[in-house]
Amino acid sequence: PGDPEAGELGLAAVPGRQAAFRQGLEAAVHYARAVGCPRIHVMAGRIPLGTDRAAVAGEMETTFIENLRYTADLLSQEDMIGLLEPINNRITDPRYYLNTPHQAAAILEKVGRPNLKLQLDLFHCQIMDGNLSRNLETYFPLIGHIQIAQVPGRHEPDSPGELNFPYIFELLESLGYTGYVGCEYAPKGDTLEGLGWLRSYWESRGLQHGGTSKAAK
């Protein structure tokens, strides 16, 4: 993530920070190798303070593409995947560079490396663009990881909000998604108590605790 005390949130698209980005990436690969994690979130970073987004967009994209190609080459040696996550700039982080799936997809196309994928957080996607069903269908070939949280409170999927998660989960299944779904939300209370939504979802699908089929038992 760079230097949080200096207001950084990632370095991959930040001009002038290429050396620090490569150092951080090597550390991330070291940790990922140690814990057996095959995916690394490559954080784009923030628009530099005192600059206009439109004025620096071209330079930041050029830096991002250069760093992503370096990332892809390094990760290919480790059989790992690099992930790009758009973060909304309406609520969560006004200065974050990468904001929409469309922007991420365009950059991935320019980079042109198969071991770089889209990390689609449905919380950010809903805030920036909505149209989740169509976006999931459109960008599905690029998706390497899914994250969820209810909108707007960023709590459990069954908390009050805009998103119908049982429908979204069934859509992901119908599209053939087999990866993990990260619970990128802030529990309203105790973590285990907050996972009651998952037990209820399993039961609604005829599954037992742990996601195993009752019929298989």
VENDA-V804765 format. One record per residue. N is the residue number from 1. RES is the residue in three letters. SS is DSSP state (~ for helix, > for strand, _ for the rest). D_FIRST is the distance of its C-alpha to the first C-alpha in Angstrom with 1 decimal. Layout:
N&RES&SS&D_FIRST  N&RES&SS&D_FIRST
//
This chain:
1&PRO&_&0.0  2&GLY&_&3.8  3&ASP&_&6.5  4&PRO&~&7.1  5&GLU&~&10.7  6&ALA&~&10.9  7&GLY&_&9.9  8&GLU&_&6.7  9&LEU&_&4.9  10&GLY&>&3.9  11&LEU&_&6.6  12&ALA&_&9.2  13&ALA&_&11.7  14&VAL&_&11.4  15&PRO&_&14.7  16&GLY&_&15.1  17&ARG&_&11.7  18&GLN&~&12.8  19&ALA&~&13.4  20&ALA&~&10.1  21&PHE&~&8.7  22&ARG&~&11.6  23&GLN&~&11.2  24&GLY&~&7.8  25&LEU&~&9.6  26&GLU&~&12.6  27&ALA&~&11.2  28&ALA&~&10.1  29&VAL&~&13.6  30&HIS&~&15.2  31&TYR&~&14.1  32&ALA&~&14.9  33&ARG&~&18.2  34&ALA&~&19.0  35&VAL&~&18.9  36&GLY&_&20.3  37&CYS&_&17.6  38&PRO&_&18.3  39&ARG&>&15.5  40&ILE&>&11.8  41&HIS&>&9.8  42&VAL&_&8.7  43&MET&_&6.7  44&ALA&>&8.9  45&GLY&_&7.7  46&ARG&>&10.4  47&ILE&_&13.9  48&PRO&_&14.5  49&LEU&_&16.5  50&GLY&_&20.2  51&THR&_&20.1  52&ASP&_&21.7  53&ARG&~&20.0  54&ALA&~&23.0  55&ALA&~&23.4  56&VAL&~&20.0  57&ALA&~&19.8  58&GLY&~&21.6  59&GLU&~&19.7  60&MET&~&16.3  61&GLU&~&17.8  62&THR&~&19.2  63&THR&~&16.0  64&PHE&~&14.4  65&ILE&~&17.5  66&GLU&~&17.7  67&ASN&~&14.2  68&LEU&~&15.0  69&ARG&~&18.4  70&TYR&~&17.1  71&THR&~&14.8  72&ALA&~&17.9  73&ASP&~&20.1  74&LEU&~&18.0  75&LEU&~&17.6  76&SER&~&21.3  77&GLN&_&22.3  78&GLU&_&20.7  79&ASP&_&22.1  80&MET&_&18.6  81&ILE&>&17.5  82&GLY&>&14.4  83&LEU&>&13.8  84&LEU&>&13.2  85&GLU&_&13.0  86&PRO&_&14.6  87&ILE&_&13.8  88&ASN&_&16.9  89&ASN&_&17.3  90&ARG&_&20.5  91&ILE&_&19.5  92&THR&_&15.9  93&ASP&_&14.1  94&PRO&_&16.6  95&ARG&_&14.5  96&TYR&>&12.2  97&TYR&_&13.5  98&LEU&_&14.1  99&ASN&_&16.6  100&THR&_&19.4  101&PRO&~&20.4  102&HIS&~&22.8  103&GLN&~&20.3  104&ALA&~&18.2  105&ALA&~&21.6  106&ALA&~&22.7  107&ILE&~&19.8  108&LEU&~&20.2  109&GLU&~&23.9  110&LYS&~&23.4  111&VAL&~&21.2  112&GLY&_&23.8  113&ARG&_&22.4  114&PRO&_&23.4  115&ASN&_&20.5  116&LEU&>&18.1  117&LYS&>&18.5  118&LEU&>&17.9  119&GLN&>&16.0  120&LEU&>&18.4  121&ASP&>&17.7  122&LEU&~&21.2  123&PHE&~&20.4  124&HIS&~&18.5  125&CYS&~&21.2  126&GLN&~&24.0  127&ILE&~&22.9  128&MET&~&22.5  129&ASP&_&25.3  130&GLY&_&27.2  131&ASN&_&29.6  132&LEU&~&27.7  133&SER&~&30.6  134&ARG&~&30.9  135&ASN&~&27.2  136&LEU&~&27.0  137&GLU&~&30.0  138&THR&~&29.0  139&TYR&~&25.5  140&PHE&~&26.4  141&PRO&~&26.8  142&LEU&~&23.2  143&ILE&>&21.7  144&GLY&>&19.9  145&HIS&>&18.8  146&ILE&>&19.9  147&GLN&>&18.6  148&ILE&>&21.0  149&ALA&_&21.7  150&GLN&_&24.7  151&VAL&_&24.9  152&PRO&_&24.9  153&GLY&_&24.4  154&ARG&_&21.5  155&HIS&_&23.7  156&GLU&_&25.6  157&PRO&_&27.0  158&ASP&_&30.5  159&SER&_&29.8  160&PRO&_&31.4  161&GLY&_&29.8  162&GLU&_&30.0  163&LEU&_&29.1  164&ASN&_&31.7  165&PHE&~&29.7  166&PRO&~&32.8  167&TYR&~&33.5  168&ILE&~&30.0  169&PHE&~&30.0  170&GLU&~&33.4  171&LEU&~&32.3  172&LEU&~&29.5  173&GLU&~&32.1  174&SER&~&34.5  175&LEU&~&32.1  176&GLY&_&31.7  177&TYR&_&28.2  178&THR&_&27.9  179&GLY&_&24.2  180&TYR&_&22.5  181&VAL&>&22.0  182&GLY&>&19.0  183&CYS&>&20.0  184&GLU&_&17.1  185&TYR&_&19.2  186&ALA&_&20.1  187&PRO&_&23.4  188&LYS&_&26.2  189&GLY&_&27.5  190&ASP&_&27.6  191&THR&~&25.4  192&LEU&~&28.4  193&GLU&~&30.6  194&GLY&~&28.1  195&LEU&_&28.4  196&GLY&~&32.0  197&TRP&~&31.2  198&LEU&~&30.5  199&ARG&~&33.8  200&SER&~&35.6  201&TYR&~&34.2  202&TRP&~&35.2  203&GLU&~&38.7  204&SER&~&39.0  205&ARG&_&38.5  206&GLY&_&41.0  207&LEU&>&38.5  208&GLN&>&38.4  209&HIS&_&35.7  210&GLY&_&33.1  211&GLY&_&33.9  212&THR&>&37.0  213&SER&>&40.0  214&LYS&_&43.1  215&ALA&_&45.3  216&ALA&_&43.9  217&LYS&_&44.9
//
